[in-house]
């Protein structure tokens, strides 16, 4: 599955609006043109990782959230990803993963 740049752009725009920043403000802070930021927010242009990192830092969001909607501050942000990964494994690997996860959880209870 490829990246949906329209959704990525929407997330960037939502985060920008949540910080009460204009496109002009944000573009100036990371030294890009307003036109480019507008194209990114519409999904018409791709942003490189350096700029994405700068944007995320200014907007107080994670790259994971912008790229795939995973909010790392959410308690269950990996549930879907873990379930999909788990389903793709053989029953033997699933049992191994379960046993490892169980051991980790139980060791946390001892701390």
Phi and psi in degrees as GROMACS dihedral restraints (atoms count N, CA, C in turn):
[ dihedral_restraints ]
;  ai    aj    ak    al  type     phi  dphi    fc
    3     4     5     6     1   -84.7    20    10
    4     5     6     7     1   173.0    20    10
    6     7     8     9     1   -77.7    20    10
    7     8     9    10     1   139.2    20    10
    9    10    11    12     1   -97.5    20    10
   10    11    12    13     1    99.8    20    10
   12    13    14    15     1   -68.4    20    10
   13    14    15    16     1   -23.7    20    10
   15    16    17    18     1   -66.8    20    10
   16    17    18    19     1   -44.1    20    10
   18    19    20    21     1   -67.8    20    10
   19    20    21    22     1   -40.5    20    10
   21    22    23    24     1   -59.2    20    10
   22    23    24    25     1   -45.6    20    10
   24    25    26    27     1   -62.5    20    10
   25    26    27    28     1   -39.1    20    10
   27    28    29    30     1   -63.9    20    10
   28    29    30    31     1   -40.6    20    10
   30    31    32    33     1   -65.1    20    10
   31    32    33    34     1   -40.6    20    10
   33    34    35    36     1   -62.4    20    10
   34    35    36    37     1   -46.0    20    10
   36    37    38    39     1   -61.5    20    10
   37    38    39    40     1   -45.5    20    10
   39    40    41    42     1   -60.1    20    10
   40    41    42    43     1   -42.9    20    10
   42    43    44    45     1   -66.1    20    10
   43    44    45    46     1   -38.6    20    10
   45    46    47    48     1   -63.7    20    10
   46    47    48    49     1   -45.4    20    10
   48    49    50    51     1   -65.4    20    10
   49    50    51    52     1   -36.2    20    10
   51    52    53    54     1   -63.5    20    10
   52    53    54    55     1   -27.5    20    10
   54    55    56    57     1   -91.9    20    10
   55    56    57    58     1     5.7    20    10
   57    58    59    60     1    56.3    20    10
   58    59    60    61     1    41.2    20    10
   60    61    62    63     1  -106.7    20    10
   61    62    63    64     1   142.7    20    10
   63    64    65    66     1   -84.6    20    10
   64    65    66    67     1   166.0    20    10
   66    67    68    69     1   -60.3    20    10
   67    68    69    70     1   -37.3    20    10
   69    70    71    72     1   -61.7    20    10
   70    71    72    73     1   -46.2    20    10
   72    73    74    75     1   -58.7    20    10
   73    74    75    76     1   -50.7    20    10
   75    76    77    78     1   -66.7    20    10
   76    77    78    79     1   -44.4    20    10
   78    79    80    81     1   -59.5    20    10
   79    80    81    82     1   -42.1    20    10
   81    82    83    84     1   -63.9    20    10
   82    83    84    85     1   -39.9    20    10
   84    85    86    87     1   -66.4    20    10
   85    86    87    88     1   -27.8    20    10
   87    88    89    90     1  -113.6    20    10
   88    89    90    91     1    12.2    20    10
   90    91    92    93     1    59.9    20    10
   91    92    93    94     1    51.1    20    10
   93    94    95    96     1  -128.4    20    10
   94    95    96    97     1   165.7    20    10
   96    97    98    99     1   -79.0    20    10
   97    98    99   100     1   153.3    20    10
   99   100   101   102     1   -62.1    20    10
  100   101   102   103     1   -39.0    20    10
  102   103   104   105     1   -61.0    20    10
  103   104   105   106     1   -41.5    20    10
  105   106   107   108     1   -65.4    20    10
  106   107   108   109     1   -45.2    20    10
  108   109   110   111     1   -60.6    20    10
  109   110   111   112     1   -40.4    20    10
  111   112   113   114     1   -60.5    20    10
  112   113   114   115     1   -43.5    20    10
  114   115   116   117     1   -65.0    20    10
  115   116   117   118     1   -38.0    20    10
  117   118   119   120     1   -63.1    20    10
  118   119   120   121     1   -46.3    20    10
  120   121   122   123     1   -64.5    20    10
  121   122   123   124     1   -27.7    20    10
  123   124   125   126     1   -88.0    20    10
  124   125   126   127     1    -7.1    20    10
  126   127   128   129     1    84.1    20    10
  127   128   129   130     1    12.7    20    10
  129   130   131   132     1   -90.9    20    10
  130   131   132   133     1   -13.9    20    10
  132   133   134   135     1  -133.8    20    10
  133   134   135   136     1   150.1    20    10
  135   136   137   138     1   -99.8    20    10
  136   137   138   139     1   142.3    20    10
  138   139   140   141     1  -103.1    20    10
  139   140   141   142     1   139.5    20    10
  141   142   143   144     1   -77.9    20    10
  142   143   144   145     1   166.9    20    10
  144   145   146   147     1   -64.2    20    10
  145   146   147   148     1   -35.1    20    10
  147   148   149   150     1   -62.5    20    10
  148   149   150   151     1   -48.3    20    10
  150   151   152   153     1   -67.6    20    10
  151   152   153   154     1   -38.1    20    10
  153   154   155   156     1   -60.5    20    10
  154   155   156   157     1   -42.8    20    10
  156   157   158   159     1   -62.3    20    10
  157   158   159   160     1   -42.6    20    10
  159   160   161   162     1   -63.0    20    10
  160   161   162   163     1   -45.7    20    10
  162   163   164   165     1   -58.4    20    10
  163   164   165   166     1   -48.0    20    10
  165   166   167   168     1   -61.4    20    10
  166   167   168   169     1   -39.9    20    10
  168   169   170   171     1   -62.7    20    10
  169   170   171   172     1   -42.6    20    10
  171   172   173   174     1   -71.4    20    10
  172   173   174   175     1   -32.1    20    10
  174   175   176   177     1   -94.4    20    10
  175   176   177   178     1    -2.3    20    10
  177   178   179   180     1    57.8    20    10
  178   179   180   181     1    43.8    20    10
  180   181   182   183     1  -129.2    20    10
  181   182   183   184     1   160.8    20    10
  183   184   185   186     1   -90.5    20    10
  184   185   186   187     1   157.6    20    10
  186   187   188   189     1   -61.3    20    10
  187   188   189   190     1   -36.5    20    10
  189   190   191   192     1   -59.9    20    10
  190   191   192   193     1   -40.8    20    10
  192   193   194   195     1   -64.5    20    10
  193   194   195   196     1   -47.3    20    10
  195   196   197   198     1   -63.5    20    10
  196   197   198   199     1   -42.6    20    10
  198   199   200   201     1   -78.2    20    10
  199   200   201   202     1   -37.9    20    10
  201   202   203   204     1  -138.1    20    10
  202   203   204   205     1     9.0    20    10
  204   205   206   207     1    82.6    20    10
  205   206   207   208     1     4.0    20    10
  207   208   209   210     1   -82.0    20    10
  208   209   210   211     1   113.4    20    10
  210   211   212   213     1   -93.3    20    10
  211   212   213   214     1   108.3    20    10
  213   214   215   216     1   -67.3    20    10
  214   215   216   217     1   -14.5    20    10
  216   217   218   219     1   -86.9    20    10
  217   218   219   220     1    -4.7    20    10
  219   220   221   222     1   -81.5    20    10
  220   221   222   223     1   141.6    20    10
  222   223   224   225     1   -65.7    20    10
  223   224   225   226     1   -29.8    20    10
  225   226   227   228     1  -118.8    20    10
  226   227   228   229     1    33.6    20    10
  228   229   230   231     1   -66.0    20    10
  229   230   231   232     1   -20.3    20    10
  231   232   233   234     1  -100.8    20    10
  232   233   234   235     1     1.5    20    10
  234   235   236   237     1   -54.9    20    10
  235   236   237   238     1   -49.9    20    10
  237   238   239   240     1   -64.0    20    10
  238   239   240   241     1   -48.0    20    10
  240   241   242   243     1   -62.2    20    10
  241   242   243   244     1   -41.5    20    10
  243   244   245   246     1   -66.9    20    10
  244   245   246   247     1   -42.4    20    10
  246   247   248   249     1   -61.7    20    10
  247   248   249   250     1   -42.0    20    10
  249   250   251   252     1   -65.9    20    10
  250   251   252   253     1   -41.9    20    10
  252   253   254   255     1   -63.6    20    10
  253   254   255   256     1   -45.5    20    10
  255   256   257   258     1   -60.7    20    10
  256   257   258   259     1   -44.0    20    10
  258   259   260   261     1   -63.6    20    10
  259   260   261   262     1   -27.5    20    10
  261   262   263   264     1   -79.9    20    10
  262   263   264   265     1    -7.3    20    10
  264   265   266   267     1   -90.6    20    10
  265   266   267   268     1   156.6    20    10
  267   268   269   270     1   -69.2    20    10
  268   269   270   271     1   160.2    20    10
  270   271   272   273     1   -55.7    20    10
  271   272   273   274     1   -37.0    20    10
  273   274   275   276     1   -64.6    20    10
  274   275   276   277     1   -43.1    20    10
  276   277   278   279     1   -68.0    20    10
  277   278   279   280     1   -36.4    20    10
  279   280   281   282     1   -60.7    20    10
  280   281   282   283     1   -42.5    20    10
  282   283   284   285     1   -64.5    20    10
  283   284   285   286     1   -41.6    20    10
  285   286   287   288     1   -62.1    20    10
  286   287   288   289     1   -46.7    20    10
  288   289   290   291     1   -60.7    20    10
  289   290   291   292     1   -44.1    20    10
  291   292   293   294     1   -59.8    20    10
  292   293   294   295     1   -46.7    20    10
  294   295   296   297     1   -64.3    20    10
  295   296   297   298     1   -39.6    20    10
  297   298   299   300     1   -65.6    20    10
  298   299   300   301     1   -46.6    20    10
  300   301   302   303     1   -62.1    20    10
  301   302   303   304     1   -41.6    20    10
  303   304   305   306     1   -62.2    20    10
  304   305   306   307     1   -43.1    20    10
  306   307   308   309     1   -62.9    20    10
  307   308   309   310     1   -40.0    20    10
  309   310   311   312     1   -65.1    20    10
  310   311   312   313     1   -45.7    20    10
  312   313   314   315     1   -62.4    20    10
  313   314   315   316     1   -44.2    20    10
  315   316   317   318     1   -66.0    20    10
  316   317   318   319     1   -33.8    20    10
  318   319   320   321     1   -70.9    20    10
  319   320   321   322     1   -30.0    20    10
  321   322   323   324     1   -67.3    20    10
  322   323   324   325     1   -32.4    20    10
  324   325   326   327     1   -67.7    20    10
  325   326   327   328     1   -26.9    20    10
  327   328   329   330     1   -76.9    20    10
  328   329   330   331     1   -20.7    20    10
